[in-house]
Amino acid sequence: MTLISRVLSWIARLPPADTYDVAVQRDIPISMPDGVVLLADHHYPRSGDNQPTLLVRSPYGRADVWGVFFGQLFAERG
């Protein structure tokens, strides 16, 4: 667990993490019906099968605090 992950989970009052072993697959291309290709990041716990999916869209991009907050923190909690 990173320090920023610990601080953000405390600020957001999230429940304890199930795991801190989280993998990230970056820049996954997703084609839209109009031909535009969007890029996504997939944060997921390495352990456990059939984990639920949480889709988060943000106009602020996938980098910096937004990626950690929405990706890392929720993936740590399955």
Secondary structure, DSSP 8 states (H G I E B T S, - for coil): --HHHHHHHHHTT----S-S-EEEEEEEEEE-TTS-EEEEEEEEESS-SS--------TT-SSHHHHIIIIIHHHHT-
